[in-house]
Structures are given as structure tokens and as C-alpha cells.
């Protein structure tokens, strides 16, 4: 009985795929909280690109952590948010993020549309769409 169990366990282990250090490295995007409440509110809630917005914003953020190290964490974030007309709004962000030899870049897009239900109420809905690419930067590796 023990021999059959050992063969079964060996057979299951032979069919199991094990991989290590073969996957593409990944950096999760960390939204810069320094400017979310005033300029990039559409990243918190998609409808904020049109609700109570009268102005358009262009925003550039650069965060450079631990400057004294060679492969420090860096983030560049360029964003636009504003109304297209009285019912719709648009937000667009481009970013690049680097942590050591792993880099991440992407686009965040937002669209919001409001329907007027009465003189005092609107129904606004919106969507955020993101695309990113993360991987090992071969040029920075030693």
C-alpha cells in the first residue's frame, strides 16, 4: 500500500510544473497620493472629471525617492483632466515608474458623462481604462 502511494505521489509531482525567476517582473502602479485630492480626482472616482469641475488641469509630478542610491525609485506622472462640454469630461494620464532594474509605464484614461434628470439632479457615470507594461530593463542591469 505504501509503495502504491509513493508511486502515485511521484507521478503527480512529475506532472506538476514548477517555475521560478522565469516570469516577467511586475511593479504594481502606486497612484501618487500627493495630488489626488485636488488635481487627479478622476483616479479615485471616474465621475470626478466632470462633476463640479469648471477648470481644466495639466499636472506633472516627479517623485525621486532615495536620491543618493544609484537604482532609486523614480516616478514621472503627466496628467490632464477637464470638461469637454457641459455634460462630459475627460482625464488622461501617462506615467513611467522605475524601481531598480524593473520599469513600468502606462496610460490611464477616463471618460465621464452626465445626464440631467431634473433642474436640481444629474446622473453622472464614468469609466477608467488603464494599460501598462512592466518588465526588466536589460540596459540597467549589471
C-alpha positions as CSV (number, residue, x, y, z in Angstrom):
1,X,0.0,0.0,0.0
2,X,2.8,2.4,0.9
3,X,4.6,1.6,-2.4
4,X,1.5,2.5,-4.4
5,X,1.1,5.7,-2.6
6,X,4.7,6.6,-3.2
7,X,4.4,5.9,-6.9
8,X,1.2,8.0,-7.1
9,X,2.9,10.9,-5.3
10,X,5.9,10.6,-7.6
11,X,3.6,10.5,-10.7
12,X,1.7,13.7,-9.5
13,X,5.0,15.5,-8.8
14,X,6.3,14.6,-12.2
15,X,3.3,16.2,-13.9
16,X,3.5,19.4,-11.8
17,X,5.1,22.4,-13.5
18,X,7.4,24.4,-11.2
19,X,8.8,27.7,-12.3
20,X,11.0,30.3,-10.6
21,X,12.5,33.5,-11.8
22,X,11.1,32.9,-15.2
23,X,8.0,35.2,-15.1
24,X,8.2,38.8,-16.1
25,X,8.9,41.1,-13.2
26,X,6.0,43.3,-12.2
27,X,5.7,46.6,-10.4
28,X,2.2,47.4,-9.2
29,X,1.3,51.0,-10.0
30,X,1.1,53.2,-6.9
31,X,-1.1,56.3,-7.6
32,X,0.7,59.3,-6.3
33,X,-1.4,60.4,-3.3
34,X,0.3,63.9,-3.2
35,X,-2.1,65.3,-5.8
36,X,-5.1,63.1,-5.8
37,X,-7.5,65.3,-3.9
38,X,-7.1,68.4,-6.0
39,X,-5.9,67.5,-9.5
40,X,-6.3,63.8,-10.3
41,X,-9.6,63.1,-8.6
42,X,-10.8,61.0,-11.5
43,X,-8.4,58.3,-10.5
44,X,-10.4,57.9,-7.2
45,X,-13.9,58.2,-8.8
46,X,-14.4,58.3,-12.6
47,X,-17.2,60.8,-12.5
48,X,-14.9,63.5,-10.9
49,X,-13.6,64.6,-14.3
50,X,-16.9,66.3,-14.9
51,X,-18.8,66.8,-11.6
52,X,-18.2,70.3,-10.2
53,X,-15.3,70.9,-12.5
54,X,-15.1,74.3,-14.2
55,X,-11.4,74.3,-15.0
56,X,-9.0,72.0,-16.9
57,X,-5.8,70.8,-15.2
58,X,-2.5,69.8,-16.6
59,X,-0.3,68.2,-13.9
60,X,3.3,67.0,-13.9
61,X,4.6,65.0,-10.9
62,X,8.1,63.7,-10.4
63,X,8.9,61.6,-7.4
64,X,12.5,60.6,-6.7
65,X,13.0,58.5,-3.6
66,X,16.4,57.8,-2.0
67,X,18.3,60.1,-4.3
68,X,21.7,59.0,-3.0
69,X,21.3,55.5,-4.4
70,X,22.0,54.6,-8.0
71,X,18.9,52.5,-8.7
72,X,16.4,54.5,-6.7
73,X,12.7,54.5,-7.2
74,X,11.5,57.2,-9.6
75,X,8.1,58.1,-10.9
76,X,7.0,60.5,-13.7
77,X,3.3,61.3,-14.0
78,X,1.7,63.6,-16.5
79,X,-2.0,64.1,-16.3
80,X,-4.8,66.1,-17.9
81,X,-8.3,66.4,-16.5
82,X,-11.2,68.6,-17.7
83,X,-14.6,69.0,-19.2
84,X,-15.2,68.5,-22.9
85,X,-18.6,70.2,-22.7
86,X,-21.3,70.8,-20.1
87,X,-22.2,67.0,-19.9
88,X,-18.9,65.2,-20.4
89,X,-15.4,65.2,-19.0
90,X,-12.1,63.5,-19.9
91,X,-9.0,62.5,-18.0
92,X,-5.7,61.2,-19.4
93,X,-2.6,60.2,-17.6
94,X,0.8,59.0,-18.8
95,X,3.3,57.5,-16.3
96,X,6.6,55.8,-16.0
97,X,7.8,54.2,-12.9
98,X,11.2,52.6,-12.2
99,X,12.3,50.5,-9.2
100,X,15.9,49.3,-9.6
101,X,16.1,47.4,-12.9
102,X,12.4,46.9,-13.2
103,X,10.4,49.5,-15.1
104,X,6.7,50.1,-15.6
105,X,5.0,52.5,-18.0
106,X,1.3,53.0,-18.8
107,X,-1.7,55.1,-19.7
108,X,-4.7,55.8,-17.6
109,X,-7.8,57.2,-19.5
110,X,-11.1,58.4,-18.1
111,X,-14.4,59.4,-19.6
112,X,-17.5,60.6,-17.7
113,X,-20.9,61.6,-18.9
114,X,-23.8,63.3,-17.1
115,X,-27.5,63.0,-17.8
116,X,-29.7,65.8,-16.5
117,X,-32.7,64.2,-14.7
118,X,-34.2,67.5,-13.4
119,X,-33.2,71.1,-12.6
120,X,-31.5,70.0,-9.4
121,X,-30.3,66.5,-10.1
122,X,-27.9,64.9,-12.5
123,X,-26.9,61.2,-13.1
124,X,-23.2,61.0,-13.9
125,X,-21.4,57.8,-14.8
126,X,-17.8,57.3,-15.9
127,X,-15.2,54.7,-16.6
128,X,-11.4,54.4,-16.1
129,X,-9.4,52.4,-18.5
130,X,-5.7,51.5,-18.0
131,X,-2.9,49.9,-19.9
132,X,0.5,49.2,-18.5
133,X,3.6,47.3,-19.4
134,X,6.1,46.1,-16.8
135,X,9.4,44.3,-17.2
136,X,13.1,44.0,-16.7
137,X,15.2,46.8,-18.2
138,X,18.2,44.9,-19.7
139,X,20.1,48.2,-20.2
140,X,20.2,49.0,-16.5
141,X,21.2,45.5,-15.3
142,X,24.8,44.9,-14.3
